[in-house]
Amino acid sequence: MRRPRRKHPDAADPSRALAHFRQAAAEGRVVFHERIYYRLGEVGLAMEDLPDILPKIASEIQAKDYRPIGEPWDPPGHAFVFWSRELGMKVYLKFRLEGEKPVAKLYSLHPADY
């Protein structure tokens, strides 16, 4: 039987998780969950734009922009709502750190409409 993947210790702290996400975005190591495809066009982006613009967007996020996820049906992770100069709008971005190394996985990037 396989052992479940362990969480990285920084996954519990939004500020430290954000630092990992920024670094992963700068190094092109962010993995994209399939659900971001559905709303990416609403922020004026296509998938091929993400490697260039994601580090810029990630650098705009501050720890004070963190919003706890309260919906039980939503996958756990770190959600941030902030004004993006790059996109010219208020944005909802959610990622999570997965595994011990960790891997940064982007779950949401769309207008902050809820």
N, C-alpha and C positions, 0 to 999 in steps of 0.2 A: 504494500500500500504506500502511495506517495504522501509525503508530508506536505501540509499546506504551506504556501509561500508565506514567509514572515514579512511583517511590515518593517520598513525602515524606521528607526526611532524618531526621525524628524517628521514623519508623516502625521504625528499627533499635534504638532505645533504649526499653525498657519504661517507664521513669519519665517520659520526655518524651511518649511515646505516651499514657500514662495522663492526663497533663495535658491533652492534646488531647481525649481521650475525655470527661473531666469537663466541659470547656468546651462541647463539642458537646452533651452531655446537658443541661447547664444552659440552652442556647439552643434545645433541641428540634431539633437537626440530626443525630440519630443515625438511620441507615438500618438497617432490620431484615432480616436474611437469613431466608428462608423456614423454615429448619430450627429457629428458636427457637419456632415455633408448636407443635411436637410436644411440648415438655416444659415450657412456660411454666406450665401448670396445676399442675405439681408444686411450684411455689413459691407457689401461691395467687394467681396473677395472670392477667389476661386482657390482650389486646393494648391495649385502651382504657385500661388502668391504667398502661402503660409511660411515657407522656409525663410524668405527675406523679411517679411513684416512681423512675424511672431516675436523675434527678439526685441523689436522696437515697442511692440504692445506690452510685452512682459516687463520692460523697464519702466513703463508708466504706472504699473500697479504698486500701491503702497499697502502696508499692513493694515492701515485704518479702513481700507476698502473691503476687508474680509466680511463675508456674510455667512453665518452658520446655515447649514442645510437642514431644514426642518421637516421635509416631506419624507415619510417612510418609504415611498416607492422609488425615490431618487437614489442612485448609487452614491455611496459616501465619497467624499472628496473635499476639496477646498474651493469655495465659490467666492468670487470677487466682483463687485459692481463698481465701476469707475468711469470717469470721463476719459476717452481716448482721443488725444490730439491727432494721432495717425489716422483714425477712422472718422473723426469728426462727430462722434456721438457717444452717448452713455452705453457702456457695454457690460454684458454678463459673461464672465469667463470662469469655467470650472475645470479643474484638473485634479488628478490624484497621483500620489506616489505609490508605486506598486513594487513589491519585492524588497529584498535586502539591499540592493545596489544603490539606489532605487531607479526605476524607470518612471519618467514623467509621462502621464497619459492625459491628453486633452479630451475632455468630454463635451464641453460647450463653449461656443463663441458666437454670440448673437446680440442684437440690441437688448438692452435691459428693459424688457417689457412686462416683467412680473416680479 
